[in-house]
Amino acid sequence: MTSRLLYYLVLKPLSYLPLSILYGVSDFLYLVLYRVIKYRQKVVRTNLENSFPEKSTKEIIDIERKFYHHFFDLIVESIRLFSISENELKKRNKLLNPEVMNQLHDEGKSVILTGGHYNNWETGAAILSTQVKHHIVGIYAPLSNQFFNTEILKSRERFGMEMLSKKIVKAGFEKNKDILSAIIFATDQSPTYSKSVHWTTFLNQPTAVLLGSELFAREYNYPVVFMYVTKVKRGYYEMEAKVVEKNPAQTTDGEITEKHTRWLEAQIRETPQYWLWTHKRWKRKMKEEDEFYVPKTT
């Protein structure tokens, strides 16, 4: 009952407001949750200090402040997604080079789309199906709250994207294998110890990277594409697709994962305030039997 009241009395009415007003809500959240309550500030500060040991305290705090401004913008933009029109979302999230994806489609190839929790990955994914020929599939982690899980899925699927639970990814691949699809993998999540991972150095720290995107790409020989997302100005984003590997079946273990991880790292280093610093990315630590990735030489 509480979830329904929150949604119908607060979130849904707010979603009808223009973003020009919702950004006032974002500014208020910044003052209260960051300045006063200091929401997850310790996690953010530690992540930034470990990732950029060469930066001064003043530089770290400057990135932190910019991040929180962006973070609360993401929250109100996600609320707006419940009701935003297709035309408005298209104007705010543009794919600059759809020909990269469309050429692969015309060649009869499904693709694996990789990227991180960088800029507004959610709104970009939600509108992508209106800008390319592929059927877009997004992989998600189901929420424990069934009501909010349903409503959030509906908001993400409004413009044609299919949402696929991470619990049934293999079944989803099989279901869609005769449909030219683009399956989205967020590759910067912290994997549990039960997962097989790729160990590398990422942002100056030993980091376990999920192998799912590479494993499925090599099994089905789906080309891998990395999606760059840049912030043009408040509420406006541009996406650019870049091919990581066109023939994954011919690659060696870890090759694809290392490449798209390096691309994400370079983008984070360039404008660090747009990555999701509130999550505990480095929860998984290396064990004695773990080894760093070493490129195979021919």
N, C-alpha and C positions, 0 to 999 in steps of 0.2 A: 504493500500500500504506500509506504514512504517513497519508494522509487517512482511510482506512478504519479504521486503528487508533485514530486520534484520535477519530473519531466513535463507534465501537463500545465503546471502552474508557474514554472520558472523557465526551464530550458526551451520548451517549444515556443512560448510567447517571445522570448528573447531572440529566437532564431529568425523571426520575421523582421527584426530591426535591421536597418542598413549597417554595414560594417563601420561607417563613419561614426555611428553612435556606439556600436559595440567596442570600438577601440577606446572609448572613454571608460568602459567597464574594464578593459585590459589595463589601462593606466591605474585604475583604482586597485585592481588585484595586485599590481606591482608594488604599490605603496603599502598595502596591508600585508600581503603574504610574503613579500621579499623584505621590505624595509622593517616591518614590525615583527612579524612571526618568524621570518627567516626560514621559509619553507625549503627544506633539503639543502640549505646553504652549505653545510659541512660536506655533503657528498659532492656538490658542484665544485667547491673550492679545492677539495682534495684531488678530484679528477683533473682539474685545470693545472694545479701545481705539479702533479705527476706527469702530465702530458707535455707541459712546457717548462721544464726546469730552468731553461735559459732566460725566462721572463722575470721581471721584477714583480714585487707584490703589487705595486701600482698598476702594472700592465695586466696582471691576473684579475684584479678587482674591476678594471675597466671592461675586460671581456665578460666577466661575470654579470655586471650590470646590463650590458648589451644583450647577453643571453636571456636574462629574466624578462626584459622588455619583449623580446621575440617570443619567449616561451608563453607568456600570457596572451600574446597575439594569436598563437596557435590554438589556445583554448577557445577564444571567442570565434575564430575562424571555423573551428570544428562544430561549435554550436550553430553557426550560420549555415553549415552544411545540411542541417535538417530541413531547411526550407529554401535555400538559394536556388535561383533559376539556372537552367543550363547555359543560357547566353551570358549571364554574369560570371559564372564559374569559368567558362571558356575564356573570357576576357582577362581573368585574373590568373589563369594557368595555361600558358601557351607552349606547345611543343614546337620548337623552332625548325626542326628537320624531320618531319614525319616520313620523308622519303626513305630514310634509313630503315625504318620498320616496314614500310610498305613494299620496299624492294624485296625484303626477305619473305614477306607474305606472298608476293607475286611469284617467288621462286618455290612456293609451296612449303615453306618452313615455319613451324612454330618456334617460339623463342623463349628463353629464360631472361627475365628482366631483373637486374640486380641494382641495389642502391642501399643507402643507409637512412637512418632517422635524421635527415638533414633538410633544412628549410621545411616547407609544408609538404611532406611526402604524401599525406592523406588526401588533400584536395586534388593534388596532381594526379594521383592514381584514380580517384573517383571520376575524373572527367576525361581520362586518357582514351577511353573507348570511342569517344566522339571525334578523335583526331587521328586515329590510325585504323587500318583495316582488320587487325587481329581482334579476336575475342579476348578481352582482358580478364585475367583471373588473379585475385589477390588472396594471399594466404594470411590467416589471422589466428590469434590465440583466443578461444572462447572465454567470455567473462563468466564468473561464477553467478552474477546477477542475471538471470534469464531474461527479465524484462528489458534491461538496458542492452543486453547482448542483441536482442531482436531489433530494437529501435536503431542501434548504431549500424547494424548490418543493413537495414533498410535505407539508411541515409547514404551509405557507401555504394549501394547497388542501384541508386536512383537513375543513373545515367548509363547503365549497361554493364558495369563490372560485376563479375561473379565472385562471391566470397567463398573461400574454401578453408575449412578448419584444418589446422596443422595436424590434427589427429588422423586425417584421412587423405593426406597429400597424394600418396601412391594411387589410391582409388580415383582421385580426381584426375590424375594424369591419364589413367586408363580410360576414364569416361570421356575425356576431351581429346583423345589421341587422333581422332578423325576430324577434329575441328582445328583450324589454324588459330592457335592461341598464343598469348603472351602471358606467362605466369610470373608474378612478381614475388621476389624473395628479398626480404630485409636481411642483409648479411651482417649487421653489426650488433646483433643481440648476444647476450651472454649465455653460452650453452651450459646445460647441466652436465654433471660428470658422467651421465649415462650416454652422452652423445660422442660419436667419433668426430674429432676436430682437427683443424689445421693450426699448428702453433707457429706464430710469427711475432715479430716486434712491430707494434702498432702504437703510434704516439708515445714512443719511448718506453713502452712497457710490454712484457711478455703477454701475448694475447691469444686466446683460443677463438678461432673463427669457425662458424658453422660450415659444414661441407655440403649441405643439402643442395644448394644451387648447382654446384659442380657435379655432384653425383648424378643428379637427374639429367643435367645437360649431357654428360658423357653416355649415360644409359640410352637416352632417346636421340642423341646427336642433335639436340636443339642448339642453334647458335645462342651465345650469351651476349647480352647488351647491357651496358651500364648506363643508368639514367642520371645525368647531372641535373641538379635543380639549383637555380640561382634566384636570389631575391632582388627584384628590380627596384621596388619601393614597398612601402607598407601595404600588404594585401595583394601584391602582384608578383608572380613568379614566372620564370621561364625554364623550360626543360630542354635538354639536348641529349639525344641518344648517340652512344658511341659503341661500336662493336668491340667486345672483349675478345671473342673467339668465334669464328664461323664454323669450325669443324672440331667440336669438343672431343669426339671419339678418338682423334689423333693426338690428343695432349697427354702429358704425364700427370701423375698424382700431384695435386696441389698447385699446378701451374695456373689454372684459371682463378682459383681462390686468391692466390698471391697477387695476381694482376689487378683484380677489381678492388682488393683491399688497399693496394698502393694508390689507386686512383681516388678512393674515398678519403684516404689519409691526406693526400695533397690538397683536396678541396677543403677539408677541415682546417688544415694549417693556414690556408689562405684567408678564410673568414670563419674563425672558430666559434663565433657567437651563435651560429645557426645550427650547430649539432645539439643533440639531446643530452646535455651534461647531467641531468637529474637522475639518469638511470645508473645502476651499479654495474657498469660494463665489465669490470675486472674482478668479478666475484670468484670465477674459477681460477685456481692457481696451478702452476705446473707441478707435476709429481716427478719422482726420480726417473720413471720410465718414459716420460714425455720427451720429445725431441723437436727442436726447431726445424722448420722447413729448409731444405737445401735443394736448390735447383739441380736437376739432373743434366749432366753435360753429355753432348752427343759425340 
